[in-house]
Amino acid sequence: KTSAMPIIIQYDLEKYFDVMVFREDTQIHKPSPEPIYKTVELLGEMNRKKNLHYGLDDNLFSKENLSSNNQDDGHSQGQSVYNTVEKDSNAPRPEKHLQNDGTGDKEELFLAAGINRDEILFVGDSIHDLRCAKAAAVDFAMVGWSRMDLSPIKKEEPEFWVDTPEDLLHLIIKRTR
């Protein structure tokens, strides 16, 4: 937080984030899924506050209301954005996150927060980021402008690879349609 916040403030980036989670915000760090779980927890608190403000009830976040998936309209943007893994939207998520860090199944955390795992895209630049996303069973986009050696990351097959910030923007836009 102490090293990132001055940069975030300098470039006026706070307005683009509903919540921010830094190393100091969790006891267990990447590659553990804890930073993602902390983010989901904070987003859930934010969602509940908004619902109280707007008078929405908790049924909004029921399993039935969260089960709809975004449909791909076939429109592709960004030439160097590519999906590195064939994905079946009905395929079950990996189960390895359930016990690998001693925290157990976090599905209730996602449901309570009103967040569907399929809506999450963890964007990172390291193998620790990729492993954190995999442990939490959320999609991951690797940025190709990392200072890290990219060959070990490619071997672990991130769901998405983006070569430029513009490609990342196109990927995010495509996923929100």
C-alpha positions as CSV (number, residue, x, y, z in Angstrom):
1,K,0.0,0.0,0.0
2,T,2.8,2.4,0.9
3,S,4.5,1.9,-2.4
4,A,1.4,1.7,-4.6
5,M,-0.8,4.4,-3.3
6,P,1.4,7.4,-4.3
7,I,1.4,6.1,-7.9
8,I,-2.3,5.5,-7.8
9,I,-2.9,9.0,-6.5
10,Q,-0.4,10.7,-8.8
11,Y,-2.2,9.3,-11.9
12,D,-5.7,9.8,-10.4
13,L,-6.5,6.1,-10.7
14,E,-8.6,5.7,-7.5
15,K,-11.7,6.5,-9.4
16,Y,-11.4,3.3,-11.4
17,F,-11.5,0.9,-8.4
18,D,-14.4,0.2,-6.1
19,V,-12.0,-1.5,-3.6
20,M,-8.2,-2.0,-3.5
21,V,-6.5,-4.8,-1.6
22,F,-2.8,-4.6,-0.8
23,R,-0.2,-6.9,0.7
24,E,-0.9,-5.3,4.1
25,D,-4.6,-6.1,3.9
26,T,-4.1,-9.9,4.2
27,Q,-2.2,-12.2,6.5
28,I,-1.6,-14.8,3.8
29,H,-0.3,-13.5,0.5
30,K,-0.1,-14.7,-3.1
31,P,0.0,-17.4,-4.4
32,S,-2.7,-18.1,-1.7
33,P,-6.2,-17.1,-2.9
34,E,-6.6,-14.9,0.3
35,P,-6.1,-11.6,-1.6
36,I,-9.0,-12.5,-3.9
37,Y,-11.2,-13.6,-1.0
38,K,-10.5,-10.3,0.8
39,T,-11.5,-8.4,-2.4
40,V,-14.7,-10.4,-2.7
41,E,-15.4,-9.7,1.0
42,L,-14.9,-6.0,0.6
43,L,-17.0,-5.9,-2.6
44,G,-19.8,-7.8,-0.8
45,E,-19.8,-5.2,2.0
46,M,-20.0,-2.4,-0.6
47,N,-22.9,-4.3,-2.4
48,R,-24.8,-4.6,0.9
49,K,-24.4,-0.9,1.7
50,K,-25.7,0.0,-1.8
51,N,-28.6,-2.4,-1.4
52,L,-29.5,-0.9,2.0
53,H,-29.4,2.6,0.4
54,Y,-31.6,1.5,-2.5
55,G,-33.9,-0.7,-0.5
56,L,-33.0,-3.9,-2.3
57,D,-33.5,-7.2,-0.5
58,D,-31.0,-10.0,0.0
59,N,-32.8,-12.3,-2.6
60,L,-31.0,-10.3,-5.2
61,F,-27.9,-12.3,-4.3
62,S,-29.6,-15.7,-4.3
63,K,-28.0,-18.6,-6.2
64,E,-30.8,-18.5,-8.7
65,N,-30.3,-14.8,-9.5
66,L,-26.5,-15.3,-9.8
67,S,-26.6,-18.3,-12.2
68,S,-26.9,-16.3,-15.5
69,N,-23.7,-16.2,-17.6
70,N,-22.6,-13.5,-20.0
71,Q,-23.0,-14.6,-23.6
72,D,-20.3,-14.0,-26.1
73,D,-21.7,-12.2,-29.1
74,G,-18.8,-13.4,-31.3
75,H,-17.4,-9.9,-31.8
76,S,-13.7,-9.9,-31.2
77,Q,-11.6,-6.9,-30.5
78,G,-7.8,-6.6,-30.0
79,Q,-5.6,-8.7,-32.2
80,S,-3.2,-9.9,-29.6
81,V,-5.8,-10.9,-27.0
82,Y,-6.3,-14.6,-27.0
83,N,-7.8,-17.3,-24.9
84,T,-5.2,-19.9,-24.1
85,V,-7.6,-22.5,-22.8
86,E,-10.7,-23.8,-24.4
87,K,-13.5,-23.0,-21.9
88,D,-16.9,-24.6,-21.6
89,S,-19.1,-22.1,-19.7
90,N,-21.0,-25.1,-18.2
91,A,-17.9,-26.9,-17.1
92,P,-17.3,-27.1,-13.4
93,R,-14.6,-24.9,-11.9
94,P,-11.5,-26.6,-10.5
95,E,-12.0,-28.0,-7.0
96,K,-8.3,-27.7,-5.9
97,H,-9.0,-24.4,-4.2
98,L,-11.3,-26.0,-1.7
99,Q,-8.6,-27.3,0.7
100,N,-5.2,-26.2,-0.6
101,D,-4.8,-23.3,1.9
102,G,-6.7,-24.6,4.8
103,T,-9.5,-22.1,4.3
104,G,-12.1,-24.6,2.9
105,D,-14.8,-23.9,0.3
106,K,-15.3,-20.1,-0.2
107,E,-18.4,-20.5,-2.4
108,E,-20.6,-19.0,0.4
109,L,-18.3,-15.9,0.5
110,F,-19.0,-15.3,-3.2
111,L,-22.7,-15.9,-2.8
112,A,-23.0,-13.6,0.2
113,A,-21.1,-10.9,-1.7
114,G,-23.4,-11.3,-4.7
115,I,-20.4,-12.1,-7.0
116,N,-20.3,-14.9,-9.5
117,R,-16.7,-16.3,-10.0
118,D,-17.2,-16.2,-13.7
119,E,-17.5,-12.4,-13.6
120,I,-14.0,-12.1,-12.0
121,L,-10.9,-11.4,-14.1
122,F,-7.7,-11.3,-12.1
123,V,-5.1,-9.3,-14.1
124,G,-1.5,-10.0,-13.2
125,D,2.1,-9.9,-14.2
126,S,3.6,-12.8,-12.3
127,I,3.4,-16.5,-11.7
128,H,2.2,-15.8,-8.1
129,D,-0.7,-13.8,-9.5
130,L,-1.6,-16.7,-11.9
131,R,-1.4,-19.3,-9.0
132,C,-3.5,-17.0,-6.8
133,A,-6.2,-16.9,-9.5
134,K,-6.1,-20.6,-10.1
135,A,-6.3,-21.3,-6.3
136,A,-9.5,-19.1,-6.1
137,A,-10.9,-20.7,-9.3
138,V,-11.2,-17.3,-11.1
139,D,-10.1,-16.4,-14.6
140,F,-6.7,-14.8,-15.1
141,A,-5.3,-12.5,-17.7
142,M,-1.5,-12.3,-17.9
143,V,0.0,-9.1,-19.1
144,G,2.7,-9.5,-21.7
145,W,4.6,-6.4,-20.5
146,S,5.8,-8.0,-17.3
147,R,9.4,-7.8,-16.2
148,M,9.2,-11.4,-15.1
149,D,10.5,-14.3,-17.2
150,L,7.3,-15.2,-19.1
151,S,8.2,-18.8,-20.2
152,P,7.2,-20.5,-16.8
153,I,4.0,-18.5,-16.9
154,K,3.1,-19.7,-20.4
155,K,3.6,-23.3,-19.3
156,E,0.9,-22.9,-16.6
157,E,-1.5,-21.7,-19.4
158,P,-3.3,-18.6,-18.1
159,E,-6.8,-18.3,-19.5
160,F,-6.0,-15.1,-21.3
161,W,-2.8,-13.4,-22.5
162,V,-2.8,-9.7,-23.3
163,D,0.2,-7.9,-25.0
164,T,-0.8,-4.3,-24.5
165,P,-3.0,-2.2,-22.2
166,E,-5.4,-1.6,-25.1
167,D,-5.8,-5.3,-25.5
168,L,-6.6,-5.6,-21.8
169,L,-9.3,-3.0,-22.3
170,H,-10.8,-4.9,-25.3
171,L,-10.8,-8.1,-23.2
172,I,-12.6,-6.4,-20.4
173,I,-15.2,-4.9,-22.7
174,K,-15.8,-8.2,-24.4
175,R,-16.3,-10.0,-21.1
176,T,-18.9,-7.4,-19.9
177,R,-21.1,-7.7,-23.0
